[in-house]
Amino acid sequence: MSKSIFYHAGCPVCISAEHDIVDLVGKYNVEIVNIGVVRDRISEAEKAGVKSVPALVTPNGNALHLNFGASMDDVKG
Amino acid sequence: MSKSIFYHAGCPVCISAEHDIVDLVGKYNVEIVNIGVVRDRISEAEKAGVKSVPALVTPNGNALHLNFGASMDDVKG
């Protein structure tokens, strides 16, 4: 199985969702990317359809927004 | 591992997210509940913190709202 990618920005909602996703899918099946820090991956997230964080992009390319931590505009500041 | 519960109401956003979640966590690890049909489980979903569908309640009791299909008020109609 390809990996999912979990994009977050370090917010409390993000961290809580990150723990849930790692528990659910297993840590080896998901790459965790903090786009608040790794800012050159913001555009990749946006291209995948991420509108807010936290969000999970599945191996087949669907963006699942999990609860709501911050908009991409907030992340971009 | 305890099962997660995926609550939905049959909407297109719900069905898409259902496929993603089943692919991610495995069909034996998640119970799918259509609260548009099984209406006596609406209150159970609300008690678990579900504010909109589709939503996944994890084995440790966290409600993860996945994208947005319909509010609970819409579901209750």
Backbone of each chain as nested JSON, in Angstrom:
{
  "chains": [
    {"id": "A", "residues": [
      {"number": 1, "name": "MET", "atoms": {"N": [0.843, -1.187, 0.0], "CA": [0.0, 0.0, 0.0], "C": [0.878, 1.237, 0.0]}},
      {"number": 2, "name": "SER", "atoms": {"N": [0.546, 2.222, -0.83], "CA": [1.239, 3.501, -0.775], "C": [0.933, 4.173, 0.544]}},
      {"number": 3, "name": "LYS", "atoms": {"N": [1.795, 5.111, 0.894], "CA": [1.567, 5.847, 2.129], "C": [0.54, 6.942, 1.928]}},
      {"number": 4, "name": "SER", "atoms": {"N": [-0.186, 7.213, 3.005], "CA": [-0.965, 8.443, 3.081], "C": [-0.035, 9.55, 3.576]}},
      {"number": 5, "name": "ILE", "atoms": {"N": [-0.45, 10.781, 3.359], "CA": [0.316, 11.918, 3.889], "C": [-0.607, 12.742, 4.783]}},
      {"number": 6, "name": "PHE", "atoms": {"N": [-0.173, 12.956, 6.001], "CA": [-0.939, 13.749, 6.957], "C": [-0.273, 15.118, 7.063]}},
      {"number": 7, "name": "TYR", "atoms": {"N": [-0.985, 16.153, 6.604], "CA": [-0.468, 17.52, 6.672], "C": [-1.031, 18.215, 7.899]}},
      {"number": 8, "name": "HIS", "atoms": {"N": [-0.171, 18.857, 8.646], "CA": [-0.658, 19.605, 9.803], "C": [0.214, 20.832, 9.987]}},
      {"number": 9, "name": "ALA", "atoms": {"N": [-0.126, 21.617, 11.017], "CA": [0.647, 22.832, 11.271], "C": [0.922, 23.014, 12.755]}},
      {"number": 10, "name": "GLY", "atoms": {"N": [0.915, 21.914, 13.483], "CA": [1.304, 21.971, 14.882], "C": [0.238, 22.435, 15.856]}},
      {"number": 11, "name": "CYS", "atoms": {"N": [-0.954, 22.747, 15.351], "CA": [-2.02, 23.226, 16.242], "C": [-2.55, 22.066, 17.102]}},
      {"number": 12, "name": "PRO", "atoms": {"N": [-3.197, 22.39, 18.234], "CA": [-3.696, 21.328, 19.113], "C": [-4.643, 20.352, 18.394]}},
      {"number": 13, "name": "VAL", "atoms": {"N": [-5.54, 20.884, 17.567], "CA": [-6.447, 20.006, 16.811], "C": [-5.649, 19.073, 15.902]}},
      {"number": 14, "name": "CYS", "atoms": {"N": [-4.552, 19.636, 15.321], "CA": [-3.694, 18.837, 14.433], "C": [-3.041, 17.676, 15.18]}},
      {"number": 15, "name": "ILE", "atoms": {"N": [-2.503, 17.972, 16.354], "CA": [-1.752, 16.965, 17.104], "C": [-2.687, 15.841, 17.559]}},
      {"number": 16, "name": "SER", "atoms": {"N": [-3.867, 16.221, 18.007], "CA": [-4.853, 15.222, 18.418], "C": [-5.228, 14.316, 17.248]}},
      {"number": 17, "name": "ALA", "atoms": {"N": [-5.487, 14.927, 16.096], "CA": [-5.861, 14.139, 14.913], "C": [-4.685, 13.28, 14.446]}},
      {"number": 18, "name": "GLU", "atoms": {"N": [-3.474, 13.808, 14.578], "CA": [-2.291, 13.027, 14.18], "C": [-2.214, 11.739, 14.994]}},
      {"number": 19, "name": "HIS", "atoms": {"N": [-2.416, 11.848, 16.306], "CA": [-2.375, 10.638, 17.14], "C": [-3.442, 9.645, 16.703]}},
      {"number": 20, "name": "ASP", "atoms": {"N": [-4.64, 10.155, 16.423], "CA": [-5.729, 9.264, 16.01], "C": [-5.4, 8.559, 14.704]}},
      {"number": 21, "name": "ILE", "atoms": {"N": [-4.862, 9.321, 13.743], "CA": [-4.573, 8.733, 12.427], "C": [-3.446, 7.717, 12.523]}},
      {"number": 22, "name": "VAL", "atoms": {"N": [-2.414, 8.036, 13.293], "CA": [-1.308, 7.072, 13.453], "C": [-1.826, 5.789, 14.114]}},
      {"number": 23, "name": "ASP", "atoms": {"N": [-2.696, 5.934, 15.116], "CA": [-3.277, 4.751, 15.759], "C": [-4.105, 3.938, 14.77]}},
      {"number": 24, "name": "LEU", "atoms": {"N": [-4.828, 4.641, 13.901], "CA": [-5.771, 3.95, 13.01], "C": [-5.072, 3.254, 11.853]}},
      {"number": 25, "name": "VAL", "atoms": {"N": [-4.123, 3.953, 11.23], "CA": [-3.558, 3.39, 9.999], "C": [-2.163, 2.799, 10.209]}},
      {"number": 26, "name": "GLY", "atoms": {"N": [-1.557, 3.109, 11.359], "CA": [-0.215, 2.586, 11.63], "C": [0.835, 3.587, 11.189]}},
      {"number": 27, "name": "LYS", "atoms": {"N": [1.873, 3.771, 12.027], "CA": [2.824, 4.856, 11.744], "C": [3.636, 4.622, 10.476]}},
      {"number": 28, "name": "TYR", "atoms": {"N": [3.74, 3.368, 10.044], "CA": [4.523, 3.118, 8.829], "C": [3.721, 3.361, 7.556]}},
      {"number": 29, "name": "ASN", "atoms": {"N": [2.415, 3.619, 7.722], "CA": [1.559, 3.834, 6.557], "C": [1.227, 5.299, 6.315]}},
      {"number": 30, "name": "VAL", "atoms": {"N": [1.806, 6.171, 7.121], "CA": [1.481, 7.582, 6.946], "C": [2.734, 8.434, 7.161]}},
      {"number": 31, "name": "GLU", "atoms": {"N": [2.914, 9.369, 6.248], "CA": [4.001, 10.343, 6.389], "C": [3.407, 11.59, 7.044]}},
      {"number": 32, "name": "ILE", "atoms": {"N": [4.062, 12.074, 8.077], "CA": [3.566, 13.256, 8.791], "C": [4.359, 14.471, 8.321]}},
      {"number": 33, "name": "VAL", "atoms": {"N": [3.666, 15.484, 7.833], "CA": [4.346, 16.676, 7.329], "C": [3.788, 17.912, 8.024]}},
      {"number": 34, "name": "ASN", "atoms": {"N": [4.63, 18.617, 8.738], "CA": [4.223, 19.879, 9.37], "C": [4.525, 21.017, 8.403]}},
      {"number": 35, "name": "ILE", "atoms": {"N": [3.476, 21.469, 7.699], "CA": [3.689, 22.506, 6.685], "C": [3.838, 23.891, 7.313]}},
      {"number": 36, "name": "GLY", "atoms": {"N": [3.653, 23.971, 8.639], "CA": [4.015, 25.217, 9.322], "C": [5.525, 25.371, 9.4]}},
      {"number": 37, "name": "VAL", "atoms": {"N": [6.226, 24.235, 9.35], "CA": [7.697, 24.221, 9.436], "C": [8.311, 23.959, 8.055]}},
      {"number": 38, "name": "VAL", "atoms": {"N": [7.821, 22.908, 7.401], "CA": [8.351, 22.524, 6.086], "C": [7.532, 23.265, 5.025]}},
      {"number": 39, "name": "ARG", "atoms": {"N": [7.84, 24.535, 4.883], "CA": [6.95, 25.412, 4.134], "C": [7.015, 25.186, 2.629]}},
      {"number": 40, "name": "ASP", "atoms": {"N": [8.075, 24.552, 2.161], "CA": [8.131, 24.302, 0.718], "C": [7.234, 23.14, 0.296]}},
      {"number": 41, "name": "ARG", "atoms": {"N": [6.507, 22.543, 1.245], "CA": [5.53, 21.52, 0.864], "C": [4.093, 22.037, 0.929]}},
      {"number": 42, "name": "ILE", "atoms": {"N": [3.922, 23.329, 1.203], "CA": [2.571, 23.906, 1.213], "C": [1.925, 23.774, -0.165]}},
      {"number": 43, "name": "SER", "atoms": {"N": [2.683, 24.071, -1.207], "CA": [2.082, 24.05, -2.544], "C": [1.689, 22.632, -2.95]}},
      {"number": 44, "name": "GLU", "atoms": {"N": [2.49, 21.65, -2.536], "CA": [2.154, 20.241, -2.788], "C": [0.827, 19.88, -2.116]}},
      {"number": 45, "name": "ALA", "atoms": {"N": [0.655, 20.346, -0.879], "CA": [-0.59, 20.074, -0.151], "C": [-1.77, 20.723, -0.866]}},
      {"number": 46, "name": "GLU", "atoms": {"N": [-1.58, 21.966, -1.288], "CA": [-2.676, 22.659, -1.971], "C": [-3.045, 21.963, -3.276]}},
      {"number": 47, "name": "LYS", "atoms": {"N": [-2.029, 21.493, -3.999], "CA": [-2.308, 20.777, -5.252], "C": [-3.094, 19.499, -4.995]}},
      {"number": 48, "name": "ALA", "atoms": {"N": [-2.872, 18.888, -3.817], "CA": [-3.601, 17.663, -3.467], "C": [-5.018, 17.959, -2.99]}},
      {"number": 49, "name": "GLY", "atoms": {"N": [-5.37, 19.25, -2.913], "CA": [-6.74, 19.595, -2.53], "C": [-6.905, 19.959, -1.069]}},
      {"number": 50, "name": "VAL", "atoms": {"N": [-5.799, 20.119, -0.358], "CA": [-5.882, 20.459, 1.067], "C": [-6.286, 21.929, 1.222]}},
      {"number": 51, "name": "LYS", "atoms": {"N": [-7.406, 22.147, 1.913], "CA": [-7.931, 23.507, 2.134], "C": [-7.691, 23.978, 3.554]}},
      {"number": 52, "name": "SER", "atoms": {"N": [-7.496, 23.033, 4.461], "CA": [-7.269, 23.361, 5.865], "C": [-6.49, 22.213, 6.48]}},
      {"number": 53, "name": "VAL", "atoms": {"N": [-5.905, 22.486, 7.63], "CA": [-5.209, 21.42, 8.356], "C": [-5.922, 21.18, 9.673]}},
      {"number": 54, "name": "PRO", "atoms": {"N": [-5.844, 19.972, 10.223], "CA": [-5.158, 18.815, 9.67], "C": [-5.934, 18.181, 8.51]}},
      {"number": 55, "name": "ALA", "atoms": {"N": [-5.184, 17.552, 7.605], "CA": [-5.794, 16.858, 6.482], "C": [-4.958, 15.636, 6.132]}},
      {"number": 56, "name": "LEU", "atoms": {"N": [-5.648, 14.613, 5.673], "CA": [-4.985, 13.385, 5.257], "C": [-5.212, 13.21, 3.766]}},
      {"number": 57, "name": "VAL", "atoms": {"N": [-4.127, 13.067, 3.009], "CA": [-4.259, 12.746, 1.589], "C": [-4.015, 11.247, 1.45]}},
      {"number": 58, "name": "THR", "atoms": {"N": [-5.029, 10.551, 0.961], "CA": [-4.981, 9.09, 0.913], "C": [-4.115, 8.623, -0.256]}},
      {"number": 59, "name": "PRO", "atoms": {"N": [-3.735, 7.332, -0.259], "CA": [-2.897, 6.827, -1.358], "C": [-3.531, 7.033, -2.73]}},
      {"number": 60, "name": "ASN", "atoms": {"N": [-4.862, 7.075, -2.8], "CA": [-5.491, 7.306, -4.109], "C": [-5.736, 8.793, -4.391]}},
      {"number": 61, "name": "GLY", "atoms": {"N": [-5.199, 9.66, -3.535], "CA": [-5.188, 11.081, -3.851], "C": [-6.335, 11.902, -3.305]}},
      {"number": 62, "name": "ASN", "atoms": {"N": [-7.217, 11.297, -2.508], "CA": [-8.311, 12.085, -1.935], "C": [-7.841, 12.854, -0.708]}},
      {"number": 63, "name": "ALA", "atoms": {"N": [-8.275, 14.093, -0.589], "CA": [-7.966, 14.891, 0.597], "C": [-9.118, 14.77, 1.588]}},
      {"number": 64, "name": "LEU", "atoms": {"N": [-8.802, 14.277, 2.776], "CA": [-9.796, 14.189, 3.855], "C": [-9.423, 15.233, 4.9]}},
      {"number": 65, "name": "HIS", "atoms": {"N": [-10.287, 16.232, 5.066], "CA": [-10.052, 17.243, 6.095], "C": [-10.607, 16.725, 7.408]}},
      {"number": 66, "name": "LEU", "atoms": {"N": [-9.776, 16.716, 8.432], "CA": [-10.132, 16.115, 9.715], "C": [-10.381, 17.21, 10.733]}},
      {"number": 67, "name": "ASN", "atoms": {"N": [-11.634, 17.366, 11.143], "CA": [-11.96, 18.468, 12.041], "C": [-11.41, 19.752, 11.419]}},
      {"number": 68, "name": "PHE", "atoms": {"N": [-11.099, 20.748, 12.214], "CA": [-10.585, 21.989, 11.636], "C": [-9.611, 22.619, 12.594]}},
      {"number": 69, "name": "GLY", "atoms": {"N": [-8.378, 22.786, 12.134], "CA": [-7.374, 23.455, 12.955], "C": [-7.08, 24.846, 12.442]}},
      {"number": 70, "name": "ALA", "atoms": {"N": [-6.754, 24.938, 11.162], "CA": [-6.388, 26.224, 10.571], "C": [-6.567, 26.141, 9.061]}},
      {"number": 71, "name": "SER", "atoms": {"N": [-6.926, 27.263, 8.459], "CA": [-7.036, 27.315, 7.004], "C": [-5.637, 27.404, 6.392]}},
      {"number": 72, "name": "MET", "atoms": {"N": [-5.559, 27.135, 5.106], "CA": [-4.267, 27.266, 4.438], "C": [-3.802, 28.724, 4.463]}},
      {"number": 73, "name": "ASP", "atoms": {"N": [-4.743, 29.659, 4.407], "CA": [-4.351, 31.068, 4.515], "C": [-3.692, 31.349, 5.867]}},
      {"number": 74, "name": "ASP", "atoms": {"N": [-4.251, 30.74, 6.92], "CA": [-3.633, 30.902, 8.245], "C": [-2.212, 30.327, 8.243]}},
      {"number": 75, "name": "VAL", "atoms": {"N": [-2.066, 29.161, 7.624], "CA": [-0.755, 28.498, 7.6], "C": [0.251, 29.359, 6.847]}},
      {"number": 76, "name": "LYS", "atoms": {"N": [-0.229, 29.929, 5.724], "CA": [0.681, 30.74, 4.907], "C": [0.996, 32.07, 5.568]}},
      {"number": 77, "name": "GLY", "atoms": {"N": [0.107, 32.488, 6.486], "CA": [0.333, 33.721, 7.248], "C": [0.434, 34.916, 6.351]}}
    ]},
    {"id": "B", "residues": [
      {"number": 1, "name": "MET", "atoms": {"N": [-7.668, -4.597, 18.705], "CA": [-8.099, -3.2, 18.588], "C": [-9.617, -3.131, 18.528]}},
      {"number": 2, "name": "SER", "atoms": {"N": [-10.186, -2.213, 19.297], "CA": [-11.621, -1.988, 19.189], "C": [-11.925, -1.403, 17.819]}},
      {"number": 3, "name": "LYS", "atoms": {"N": [-13.179, -1.527, 17.425], "CA": [-13.581, -0.962, 16.147], "C": [-13.803, 0.525, 16.25]}},
      {"number": 4, "name": "SER", "atoms": {"N": [-13.541, 1.211, 15.133], "CA": [-14.022, 2.568, 14.969], "C": [-15.451, 2.492, 14.448]}},
      {"number": 5, "name": "ILE", "atoms": {"N": [-16.159, 3.593, 14.564], "CA": [-17.512, 3.66, 13.99], "C": [-17.556, 4.833, 13.023]}},
      {"number": 6, "name": "PHE", "atoms": {"N": [-17.961, 4.551, 11.794], "CA": [-18.08, 5.581, 10.766], "C": [-19.556, 5.908, 10.609]}},
      {"number": 7, "name": "TYR", "atoms": {"N": [-19.932, 7.14, 10.973], "CA": [-21.322, 7.575, 10.839], "C": [-21.482, 8.36, 9.55]}},
      {"number": 8, "name": "HIS", "atoms": {"N": [-22.49, 8.036, 8.802], "CA": [-22.742, 8.81, 7.587], "C": [-24.246, 8.874, 7.345]}},
      {"number": 9, "name": "ALA", "atoms": {"N": [-24.608, 9.568, 6.271], "CA": [-26.036, 9.703, 5.967], "C": [-26.305, 9.506, 4.483]}},
      {"number": 10, "name": "GLY", "atoms": {"N": [-25.422, 8.779, 3.822], "CA": [-25.682, 8.423, 2.432], "C": [-25.341, 9.479, 1.407]}},
      {"number": 11, "name": "CYS", "atoms": {"N": [-24.851, 10.639, 1.843], "CA": [-24.541, 11.722, 0.902], "C": [-23.286, 11.365, 0.084]}},
      {"number": 12, "name": "PRO", "atoms": {"N": [-23.123, 12.011, -1.077], "CA": [-21.945, 11.699, -1.902], "C": [-20.622, 11.871, -1.166]}},
      {"number": 13, "name": "VAL", "atoms": {"N": [-20.484, 12.964, -0.392], "CA": [-19.258, 13.176, 0.391], "C": [-19.054, 12.02, 1.374]}},
      {"number": 14, "name": "CYS", "atoms": {"N": [-20.187, 11.551, 1.94], "CA": [-20.121, 10.436, 2.905], "C": [-19.602, 9.159, 2.253]}},
      {"number": 15, "name": "ILE", "atoms": {"N": [-20.131, 8.851, 1.083], "CA": [-19.783, 7.589, 0.42], "C": [-18.315, 7.599, 0.001]}},
      {"number": 16, "name": "SER", "atoms": {"N": [-17.87, 8.742, -0.506], "CA": [-16.466, 8.868, -0.888], "C": [-15.563, 8.671, 0.327]}},
      {"number": 17, "name": "ALA", "atoms": {"N": [-15.894, 9.334, 1.442], "CA": [-15.081, 9.205, 2.656], "C": [-15.148, 7.781, 3.203]}},
      {"number": 18, "name": "GLU", "atoms": {"N": [-16.316, 7.151, 3.085], "CA": [-16.449, 5.762, 3.552], "C": [-15.465, 4.854, 2.826]}},
      {"number": 19, "name": "HIS", "atoms": {"N": [-15.384, 5.011, 1.509], "CA": [-14.442, 4.184, 0.745], "C": [-13.011, 4.419, 1.206]}},
      {"number": 20, "name": "ASP", "atoms": {"N": [-12.683, 5.69, 1.429], "CA": [-11.317, 6.016, 1.854], "C": [-11.008, 5.398, 3.221]}},
      {"number": 21, "name": "ILE", "atoms": {"N": [-11.948, 5.522, 4.143], "CA": [-11.71, 5.01, 5.499], "C": [-11.613, 3.484, 5.492]}},
      {"number": 22, "name": "VAL", "atoms": {"N": [-12.477, 2.825, 4.746], "CA": [-12.413, 1.361, 4.669], "C": [-11.075, 0.93, 4.075]}},
      {"number": 23, "name": "ASP", "atoms": {"N": [-10.628, 1.646, 3.042], "CA": [-9.313, 1.329, 2.456], "C": [-8.19, 1.539, 3.468]}},
      {"number": 24, "name": "LEU", "atoms": {"N": [-8.311, 2.603, 4.265], "CA": [-7.22, 2.963, 5.176], "C": [-7.148, 2.063, 6.4]}},
      {"number": 25, "name": "VAL", "atoms": {"N": [-8.291, 1.78, 7.009], "CA": [-8.245, 1.061, 8.291], "C": [-8.653, -0.409, 8.147]}},
      {"number": 26, "name": "GLY", "atoms": {"N": [-9.229, -0.77, 7.009], "CA": [-9.648, -2.156, 6.812], "C": [-11.101, -2.337, 7.21]}},
      {"number": 27, "name": "LYS", "atoms": {"N": [-11.847, -3.081, 6.407], "CA": [-13.297, -3.142, 6.646], "C": [-13.661, -3.846, 7.944]}},
      {"number": 28, "name": "TYR", "atoms": {"N": [-12.764, -4.68, 8.467], "CA": [-13.09, -5.374, 9.711], "C": [-12.815, -4.506, 10.936]}},
      {"number": 29, "name": "ASN", "atoms": {"N": [-12.205, -3.348, 10.724], "CA": [-11.864, -2.47, 11.846], "C": [-12.811, -1.289, 11.986]}},
      {"number": 30, "name": "VAL", "atoms": {"N": [-13.831, -1.252, 11.152], "CA": [-14.743, -0.112, 11.225], "C": [-16.176, -0.583, 11.002]}},
      {"number": 31, "name": "GLU", "atoms": {"N": [-17.054, -0.091, 11.861], "CA": [-18.482, -0.348, 11.695], "C": [-19.07, 0.838, 10.948]}},
      {"number": 32, "name": "ILE", "atoms": {"N": [-19.819, 0.573, 9.905], "CA": [-20.426, 1.642, 9.107], "C": [-21.882, 1.793, 9.538]}},
      {"number": 33, "name": "VAL", "atoms": {"N": [-22.262, 2.996, 9.934], "CA": [-23.638, 3.225, 10.39], "C": [-24.234, 4.387, 9.601]}},
      {"number": 34, "name": "ASN", "atoms": {"N": [-25.301, 4.118, 8.861], "CA": [-26.013, 5.178, 8.141], "C": [-27.115, 5.709, 9.05]}},
      {"number": 35, "name": "ILE", "atoms": {"N": [-26.832, 6.856, 9.683], "CA": [-27.809, 7.387, 10.634], "C": [-28.963, 8.098, 9.932]}},
      {"number": 36, "name": "GLY", "atoms": {"N": [-28.881, 8.207, 8.602], "CA": [-30.059, 8.653, 7.863], "C": [-31.113, 7.561, 7.822]}},
      {"number": 37, "name": "VAL", "atoms": {"N": [-30.661, 6.32, 7.962], "CA": [-31.561, 5.156, 7.919], "C": [-31.77, 4.596, 9.331]}},
      {"number": 38, "name": "VAL", "atoms": {"N": [-30.659, 4.361, 10.035], "CA": [-30.727, 3.778, 11.382], "C": [-30.832, 4.928, 12.369]}},
      {"number": 39, "name": "ARG", "atoms": {"N": [-32.021, 5.5, 12.448], "CA": [-32.179, 6.79, 13.126], "C": [-32.081, 6.686, 14.64]}},
      {"number": 40, "name": "ASP", "atoms": {"N": [-32.253, 5.487, 15.182], "CA": [-32.14, 5.378, 16.641], "C": [-30.684, 5.393, 17.107]}},
      {"number": 41, "name": "ARG", "atoms": {"N": [-29.755, 5.556, 16.164], "CA": [-28.346, 5.706, 16.58], "C": [-27.85, 7.147, 16.436]}},
      {"number": 42, "name": "ILE", "atoms": {"N": [-28.759, 8.059, 16.056], "CA": [-28.373, 9.476, 15.97], "C": [-27.909, 9.987, 17.334]}},
      {"number": 43, "name": "SER", "atoms": {"N": [-28.643, 9.644, 18.385], "CA": [-28.298, 10.177, 19.717], "C": [-26.947, 9.626, 20.19]}},
      {"number": 44, "name": "GLU", "atoms": {"N": [-26.676, 8.373, 19.849], "CA": [-25.37, 7.78, 20.18], "C": [-24.241, 8.551, 19.489]}},
      {"number": 45, "name": "ALA", "atoms": {"N": [-24.459, 8.898, 18.222], "CA": [-23.446, 9.662, 17.485], "C": [-23.241, 11.032, 18.12]}},
      {"number": 46, "name": "GLU", "atoms": {"N": [-24.339, 11.692, 18.465], "CA": [-24.234, 13.016, 19.083], "C": [-23.497, 12.941, 20.412]}},
      {"number": 47, "name": "LYS", "atoms": {"N": [-23.785, 11.913, 21.197], "CA": [-23.084, 11.757, 22.485], "C": [-21.584, 11.559, 22.277]}},
      {"number": 48, "name": "ALA", "atoms": {"N": [-21.204, 10.958, 21.156], "CA": [-19.791, 10.733, 20.853], "C": [-19.124, 12.003, 20.321]}},
      {"number": 49, "name": "GLY", "atoms": {"N": [-19.917, 13.07, 20.139], "CA": [-19.338, 14.335, 19.707], "C": [-19.475, 14.607, 18.222]}},
      {"number": 50, "name": "VAL", "atoms": {"N": [-20.265, 13.8, 17.527], "CA": [-20.43, 13.98, 16.086], "C": [-21.335, 15.193, 15.826]}},
      {"number": 51, "name": "LYS", "atoms": {"N": [-20.798, 16.17, 15.095], "CA": [-21.529, 17.406, 14.785], "C": [-22.006, 17.425, 13.341]}},
      {"number": 52, "name": "SER", "atoms": {"N": [-21.346, 16.63, 12.502], "CA": [-21.715, 16.571, 11.087], "C": [-21.282, 15.208, 10.56]}},
      {"number": 53, "name": "VAL", "atoms": {"N": [-21.812, 14.85, 9.412], "CA": [-21.396, 13.602, 8.767], "C": [-20.717, 13.934, 7.449]}},
      {"number": 54, "name": "PRO", "atoms": {"N": [-19.812, 13.09, 6.976], "CA": [-19.345, 11.862, 7.617], "C": [-18.405, 12.14, 8.792]}},
      {"number": 55, "name": "ALA", "atoms": {"N": [-18.396, 11.215, 9.75], "CA": [-17.51, 11.339, 10.903], "C": [-17.08, 9.95, 11.349]}},
      {"number": 56, "name": "LEU", "atoms": {"N": [-15.876, 9.891, 11.86], "CA": [-15.333, 8.635, 12.373], "C": [-15.106, 8.795, 13.867]}},
      {"number": 57, "name": "VAL", "atoms": {"N": [-15.683, 7.901, 14.656], "CA": [-15.395, 7.895, 16.09], "C": [-14.378, 6.784, 16.323]}},
      {"number": 58, "name": "THR", "atoms": {"N": [-13.208, 7.191, 16.833], "CA": [-12.1, 6.249, 16.97], "C": [-12.313, 5.348, 18.184]}},
      {"number": 59, "name": "PRO", "atoms": {"N": [-11.531, 4.249, 18.278], "CA": [-11.686, 3.344, 19.424], "C": [-11.49, 4.052, 20.768]}},
      {"number": 60, "name": "ASN", "atoms": {"N": [-10.692, 5.135, 20.79], "CA": [-10.529, 5.845, 22.06], "C": [-11.544, 6.974, 22.24]}},
      {"number": 61, "name": "GLY", "atoms": {"N": [-12.531, 7.036, 21.357], "CA": [-13.665, 7.926, 21.588], "C": [-13.588, 9.306, 20.969]}},
      {"number": 62, "name": "ASN", "atoms": {"N": [-12.546, 9.579, 20.184], "CA": [-12.46, 10.883, 19.529], "C": [-13.318, 10.907, 18.269]}},
      {"number": 63, "name": "ALA", "atoms": {"N": [-14.013, 12.007, 18.058], "CA": [-14.794, 12.193, 16.834], "C": [-13.96, 12.962, 15.818]}},
      {"number": 64, "name": "LEU", "atoms": {"N": [-13.726, 12.343, 14.677], "CA": [-13.015, 12.993, 13.569], "C": [-14.031, 13.293, 12.479]}},
      {"number": 65, "name": "HIS", "atoms": {"N": [-14.27, 14.572, 12.223], "CA": [-15.179, 14.956, 11.148], "C": [-14.392, 14.994, 9.855]}},
      {"number": 66, "name": "LEU", "atoms": {"N": [-14.867, 14.272, 8.843], "CA": [-14.129, 14.092, 7.595], "C": [-14.803, 14.898, 6.501]}},
      {"number": 67, "name": "ASN", "atoms": {"N": [-14.147, 15.956, 6.053], "CA": [-14.785, 16.842, 5.086], "C": [-16.146, 17.253, 5.638]}},
      {"number": 68, "name": "PHE", "atoms": {"N": [-17.11, 17.571, 4.8], "CA": [-18.411, 17.972, 5.324], "C": [-19.483, 17.536, 4.359]}},
      {"number": 69, "name": "GLY", "atoms": {"N": [-20.382, 16.698, 4.843], "CA": [-21.502, 16.269, 4.013], "C": [-22.782, 16.934, 4.445]}},
      {"number": 70, "name": "ALA", "atoms": {"N": [-23.103, 16.811, 5.729], "CA": [-24.355, 17.359, 6.247], "C": [-24.227, 17.535, 7.752]}},
      {"number": 71, "name": "SER", "atoms": {"N": [-24.908, 18.552, 8.269], "CA": [-24.919, 18.759, 9.719], "C": [-25.869, 17.76, 10.372]}},
      {"number": 72, "name": "MET", "atoms": {"N": [-25.748, 17.594, 11.67], "CA": [-26.676, 16.707, 12.366], "C": [-28.103, 17.231, 12.261]}},
      {"number": 73, "name": "ASP", "atoms": {"N": [-28.268, 18.567, 12.233], "CA": [-29.612, 19.118, 12.051], "C": [-30.19, 18.694, 10.699]}},
      {"number": 74, "name": "ASP", "atoms": {"N": [-29.345, 18.706, 9.666], "CA": [-29.809, 18.233, 8.351], "C": [-30.225, 16.769, 8.433]}},
      {"number": 75, "name": "VAL", "atoms": {"N": [-29.421, 15.968, 9.13], "CA": [-29.712, 14.532, 9.229], "C": [-31.03, 14.319, 9.967]}},
      {"number": 76, "name": "LYS", "atoms": {"N": [-31.23, 15.118, 11.038], "CA": [-32.449, 14.952, 11.837], "C": [-33.664, 15.499, 11.1]}},
      {"number": 77, "name": "GLY", "atoms": {"N": [-33.399, 16.43, 10.165], "CA": [-34.445, 16.964, 9.312], "C": [-35.627, 17.522, 10.065]}}
    ]}
  ]
}
